[in-house]
Amino acid sequence: MASIPINGRKLEERERKRLIGIARVEAMVFGLFKKGTSGAAKPDQPVSSSSPATALAPTIPDETRLTQLGPVLWQNVRYGMTAAEVKAVRPEVRSSVKADKLHDGSTADLSIPHLKLGSHDYSVEFYFKGGTLTQVTIATNGGPTLGDFRDISNALRLRYGAEVEMDESPDSFSTAEWLSSDGINVNLVFHAGIDCLNVNFQHRYASAASQL
């Protein structure tokens, strides 16, 4: 009989650790810990040779400009920002070496090469079309598992509520999608066969609806 409360405490502790793990993933995905956002150059980031007198620092959007932009896509980056504005609010970004292109013509002009989520390394790609930001994608740099898909799914549920669509398959393609109250749609994609785990932040549905 004495073992029952001990087992109960163990179960409570296990559940507490599980929830802490989910919260940490959410914090790292959505920037709640606010780490790595200073303007200091990263060790692998080239430092500009321009002198302080001649180099023009990017201007962070003021309140008037913020009213002209769309909702937040990821952390402090908003839909419709220019590349200069993204650089101002995310000093660690650099020009993308891949410059991937989406079906709508958007190109990955800026990126954050390394972002630590859980035990894996990710990159962040910023896609622009017509000079303004249209999409942010967090993509694994290799080694994702179905467990990572589930952990990020749980973090997205904490952030956005229940998903509007979920299709999980341990042997092939798994996807999930969320839609926020301000029109941001979040798409999570996992495919172990091609080492793919992506989180895509878009404003696609709201933009299409505005044309109806």
N, C-alpha and C positions, 0 to 999 in steps of 0.2 A: 504493500500500500504506500510505503514511503517513497517509492520510485515515481509515483504518478505526478506529484507536483514538480519533481525534478525534470521529468520529461516535458511537462507543460512549460517550464521555464526555458528548456532547451529549444522547444518549438517557437516560443515567443522570441528568443534571441535570434534564431535562424531567420524568422520573418522580418525582424528589425534590420538585420544585416542585408537581407534581400532588398528591402525598401530603400535603405541607404545607398545601395549600389545603383538602383534605378535613379534615385535623386541625383547622384553624382554624374551619371550619363547625361541626364537632362541639363544639369548645370553646365557641363562642358559643351554640349551641343548649342545651348541657347545663351551662353555667356554670363550666367549668373555669378560665376566666380571672378569675372573681369580680369583674368590673367592675360599677359601678353599683349596688352593694348597700349603700352606706352610708346612714345615716339622714338625711343632709343633703337638704334640699328641692331638687328639680330646678328649673332656671330657669323652666319653664312650669308648675310645681306650686304651687298656693296654699299659703302658710304660715299655720298656725293662729294666730289672734290670742289664744288662751288663754295665760295666764301659766304659767311652769314650776311654780308652786306649786299651780295648780288643774288643769292638764292631766294626765290619767292616761296614761302611756305604755303601749302594748300589751305584754302579757306574752309573752315567747317561751316556747313549751312546754318544760317540764322533762323529765327522763328518764322519770319516771312517766307523764306525759301522752303522750310519744312511743310508749310501749308500747301505748297505747290507740288509736293512730292506725294507718291503713293504710300501705302502702309509699309511697316517694317517687314522685310523679307527674312533677315537673319541678324540676330544681335542688334547692332545699331545701324545697319545698312538698309536703306529704303529703296523701294521700287521707283525707278525714274531718276536715280542719282546719276551724275556724270562720273567718268573715271576719276577726275580730279577730286570730286566730293567723296568718293569711296576711299581714295588715298588719304584724305584729310581725317576721316573718322576711323580708318584702319591703317595706321602708318606702316604696318608690317607687310602690306601687300606689295607685290612686284609684278612686272610684266610677265604674262604667261608664256611659257616656252612651247606649249602644245597648241594654243589658239584653236581649240576644238570648235566646231560649228554645229549648231542645232538645225533642225529641219526648217525653222522659221527664219533662218539667216542670222540669228544671234551668235556672236563669237565670244569665246573665253579670253578676254583681253587681259584680265588681271587674275592673280591667284595668291593664295597663302600655301606654300608648298608642304608645310607640316603642321598638323593639328592632332594632338593626342586625345583620343577618346577611348576610355577603358584601357585595354592592353594593345590597341592597334594604332597605327599611324595613318592619318587621313590628310588629304589636301582639300582646299576650298577654292572653287572656280567661280569667277564672277563674269556672267555673260551680258554683253551689251548689244543693242541694236539701235541704229540711228543715233548713237552717242549717249544712250541712256541705259541704265541697268534693267534687265528683264528677268534674270534668274540667278539664283545662287545654288551651287551644288557642292555638297560635302561628299567626297569620293574616297574610298579606301585605297591605300597604297599597297594592298595585298594582305592575304590571310584571314578574310572574314569567315565567320561561322554562322550557322542558323541561330545560335545563342546570341550573337551580336545583333542579328535582325530582331530577335524578340526583346532584347534589352532596350534597343532604340525605339521599338514599337511602344513599349511601356512608358518610356520617357515622353514620347509624342502624345500618348494618351493623357499623361499628367498635364501637359501643356495645352492641348487642343480638345480634350475630351475623346469620346468614342470615335473610332475611324468610320468613314463612310463606306469603305471597302477594304476587305482583307482576303488575301488568297495565299495561304502558306503551304508550301510543298517542300519537304525535306530533301527530295531528290532532284528538284528542278528549279523552277522560277517562283519566287515569292515576292508579292507586292502588297502594299497597304497605302491608303490615301486618307488624308484629313483635309478638312476645309474650315478655316477660321472664320470668326464673325466679321472680320474686316476684309474678307475676300482672298486671303492667301491660301493657296492649295499646296499641301505638302505631300510628296510622293516618295515612298520608301521602296527601294528595289534591291533584292538579293538574288545572286546566282553564283553558287559555289563553283560551278564548272568553269567560269571565266573570271574567278576572283573578284566579283563585283558586289559591292554594297554601297549604294548611293542614296543620299537624301537630297531631294530637289525641292527648292522653295520658289514658287511661282505666283503670278497674279493673273494666270491665264483665263480662268473662268469669269472673273469679275471684268476683265478687259473685254472679253467676248460679249458678256451680257450688256455692257454699256452701248454696244452697237445694235442691239435689238430694239 
